């Protein structure tokens, strides 16, 4: 904020000096007869108009955030401002989820700490279990689980990424989080690695960013964008509160969660109908009623994703390019809600949300299934 204050002070000095010189010039003109009273009145009227315009715009100039991106979606410190995407849950007892550690040993400590921090929230909405698999740089999806991986994924443009598969009822059915060692190498601080791990796992639960303004003070949670990440290495209270709204509290029947689900039911119904219409040509599409019934008592451990859905998502992700522009344009200046086809034709990705160091993209996979990609871009 100090940078804005200094900028404002400098502008005031310039305006004051300009006004003083103008007043001296007018005074000399009047004294020697070069400027008449009519000239002075015309200048005063024009100056008044300019002042009114500047007054209207001044607050916007001073309060504007140069890192604010293209729209206002995707972030918020209101506990009730949550994502429409969530793992299957009936609002009773919170979310129980398994996280699969497919990382190499160098990342194990960061993973274990992040999981413990998310699992021990207050309010507590998560019951997390962990398992270990073989190191898997390809990070293939596992039905009903979140998988976390690392590798040198080369100069992709992102240092951390979370990739979700969800269906027409907005239920997350798979999540993978990847740490890119091209940017998170041995020279990178442990703080940056811990922040990225906590950040991407948080997205895997369906959470949005808390704040996306790099200019303000850190909020103390790992879903807050900040130029100072030291205070943002852990989940914060606001993250735990949002999870409680989404999934309820461990060991209780959360009435607030069920009210939130009722409020959003109309949006879900409308989205499901839209998905059905868009996927009506696929024989594997589910009806709206069938999709809703499917998730009434779904257990994440019983989720089965068709192999062709995962294969399709894998191929579509190859078309995303975060290093340049869409269609080879050389920049990433596209607006939110823009359809784009990165790295060639056939992508059909949609940019849902954009910030300087973050983007959210979505693609229809067919059969009522969707892919959702959230990236933490490299600086």
Residue pairs with C-beta under 8 A, 6 or more apart in sequence:
1 215
1 216
3 215
4 62
4 215
8 62
26 35
26 40
26 43
28 34
29 35
29 39
30 40
65 213
65 215
66 215
67 212
67 213
67 214
67 215
67 225
67 355
67 356
67 357
68 212
68 213
68 355
69 212
69 353
69 354
69 355
69 356
70 335
70 336
70 354
71 335
71 336
71 353
71 354
73 336
73 352
73 353
74 208
74 209
74 212
74 353
74 355
74 360
75 208
75 209
75 210
75 211
75 212
76 208
76 210
77 210
77 211
77 219
77 238
79 238
79 241
79 242
79 244
79 245
80 245
80 260
81 208
81 242
82 206
82 207
82 208
82 242
82 245
82 246
82 260
83 206
83 207
83 208
83 246
84 170
84 264
84 267
84 268
84 271
85 164
85 166
85 170
85 171
85 172
85 206
85 372
86 170
86 171
86 172
86 205
86 206
86 246
86 247
87 95
87 97
87 171
87 172
87 173
87 205
87 206
87 247
87 300
88 171
88 172
88 173
88 295
88 298
88 299
88 300
88 303
89 95
89 246
89 247
89 248
89 257
90 296
90 297
91 247
91 248
91 253
91 254
91 257
91 258
91 261
92 248
92 252
92 253
92 254
93 127
93 248
93 249
93 250
93 251
93 252
93 253
94 124
94 125
94 126
94 127
94 243
94 244
94 247
94 248
94 249
94 250
94 251
94 254
95 125
95 126
95 127
95 205
95 243
95 246
95 247
95 300
96 126
96 127
96 128
96 129
96 300
97 126
97 127
97 128
97 129
97 145
97 146
97 205
97 300
98 128
98 129
98 130
98 131
98 144
98 145
98 146
98 300
98 301
99 111
99 115
99 128
99 129
99 130
99 131
99 145
99 146
99 147
99 148
99 201
99 204
100 130
100 131
100 132
100 133
100 142
100 145
100 146
100 147
100 148
101 108
101 111
101 130
101 131
101 132
101 133
101 148
102 132
102 133
102 134
102 135
102 136
102 139
102 147
102 148
102 149
103 111
103 135
103 148
103 149
103 150
103 179
104 135
104 150
106 150
107 150
107 179
107 193
107 197
110 190
110 193
110 194
110 197
111 130
111 148
111 197
112 130
113 194
113 197
114 194
114 197
114 198
114 201
115 128
115 130
115 201
117 198
117 234
117 235
118 126
118 128
118 198
118 201
118 202
118 205
118 235
119 126
119 127
119 128
121 235
121 239
121 240
121 243
122 237
122 240
123 240
123 241
123 243
123 244
123 249
124 240
124 249
124 250
125 240
125 243
125 244
125 246
125 247
125 248
125 249
125 250
126 205
126 243
126 247
126 250
127 250
133 147
135 149
136 147
136 149
137 149
137 150
137 151
137 153
138 149
139 147
139 149
139 176
139 178
140 147
140 176
140 310
140 314
141 147
141 163
141 165
141 174
141 176
141 305
141 310
141 313
142 174
143 173
143 174
143 303
143 304
143 305
144 173
144 174
144 300
144 301
144 302
144 303
145 174
145 175
145 300
146 174
146 175
146 176
146 177
146 201
146 204
147 175
147 176
147 177
148 176
148 177
148 178
148 179
148 197
148 200
148 201
149 176
149 177
149 178
149 179
150 178
150 179
150 180
150 181
150 184
151 178
151 180
151 181
152 180
152 181
152 182
152 185
153 178
153 180
153 181
153 182
154 182
155 182
155 323
156 180
156 182
156 322
156 323
157 321
157 322
157 323
157 375
157 377
157 378
158 180
158 183
158 322
158 375
158 376
158 377
158 378
159 179
159 180
159 183
159 184
159 196
159 376
159 377
159 378
160 177
160 178
160 179
160 180
160 184
160 196
160 197
160 199
160 200
160 375
160 376
161 177
161 178
161 180
161 200
161 373
161 374
161 375
161 376
162 175
162 176
162 177
162 178
162 200
162 203
162 204
162 373
162 374
163 175
163 176
163 177
163 178
163 313
163 317
163 371
163 372
163 373
163 374
164 172
164 174
164 175
164 203
164 204
164 206
164 371
164 372
164 373
164 374
165 172
165 173
165 174
165 175
165 305
165 309
165 310
165 313
165 365
165 369
165 370
165 371
165 372
166 172
166 173
166 369
166 370
166 372
167 173
167 275
167 286
167 291
167 368
167 369
167 370
168 271
168 272
168 275
168 276
168 279
168 286
168 288
168 291
168 368
168 369
168 370
169 268
169 271
169 272
169 291
169 292
169 294
169 295
170 268
170 271
171 295
171 298
172 206
173 300
173 303
173 305
174 303
174 305
174 310
175 203
175 204
176 204
177 197
177 200
177 201
177 203
177 204
178 200
179 193
179 196
179 197
179 200
180 378
183 378
184 192
184 193
184 196
191 229
191 230
191 233
192 229
194 233
195 222
195 229
195 232
195 233
196 376
198 222
198 233
198 234
198 235
199 222
199 223
199 376
200 376
202 222
202 223
202 235
202 239
203 223
203 374
205 243
205 246
206 246
207 223
207 239
207 242
207 243
208 223
208 242
209 223
209 224
209 225
209 355
209 358
210 219
210 221
210 223
210 224
210 236
210 238
210 239
211 219
211 224
211 225
211 226
212 225
212 355
212 358
213 225
214 225
214 226
214 227
214 356
214 357
215 227
216 226
217 226
218 224
218 226
218 228
218 229
218 230
218 231
218 232
219 226
219 232
219 236
219 238
220 231
220 232
220 234
220 236
221 232
221 234
221 235
221 236
221 237
221 238
221 239
222 232
222 233
222 234
222 235
222 236
222 239
223 235
223 236
223 239
224 232
224 236
225 355
225 357
225 358
226 232
244 254
244 256
244 257
245 256
245 257
245 260
246 257
246 260
247 254
247 257
248 254
248 257
268 292
269 288
269 292
272 288
272 291
272 292
273 288
275 291
275 368
275 370
276 285
276 286
276 287
276 288
276 291
276 368
278 364
279 285
279 364
279 366
279 367
279 368
282 366
282 367
282 368
284 306
284 366
284 367
284 368
285 367
285 368
286 294
286 367
286 368
291 368
305 369
306 367
306 369
309 365
309 366
309 367
309 369
312 365
312 366
313 363
313 365
313 371
316 347
316 348
316 349
316 363
316 365
316 371
317 371
317 373
318 343
319 341
319 342
319 343
319 344
319 346
319 347
319 349
320 342
320 343
320 347
320 349
320 361
320 373
321 342
321 343
322 332
322 359
322 375
322 377
324 330
324 331
324 332
325 331
325 332
325 333
325 334
326 332
326 334
326 338
326 340
326 341
326 342
327 340
327 341
327 342
332 354
332 359
334 340
334 351
334 354
335 351
335 354
336 351
336 352
336 353
336 354
337 350
337 351
337 352
338 350
338 351
339 348
339 349
339 350
340 347
340 349
340 350
340 351
341 347
341 348
341 349
342 349
347 363
348 363
348 364
349 361
349 362
349 363
350 361
350 362
350 363
351 359
351 360
351 361
352 360
352 361
352 362
353 359
353 360
354 360
356 377
357 376
357 377
357 379
358 374
358 375
358 376
358 377
359 374
359 375
359 377
360 372
360 373
360 374
360 375
361 372
361 373
361 375
362 370
362 371
362 372
362 373
363 370
363 371
364 370
365 371
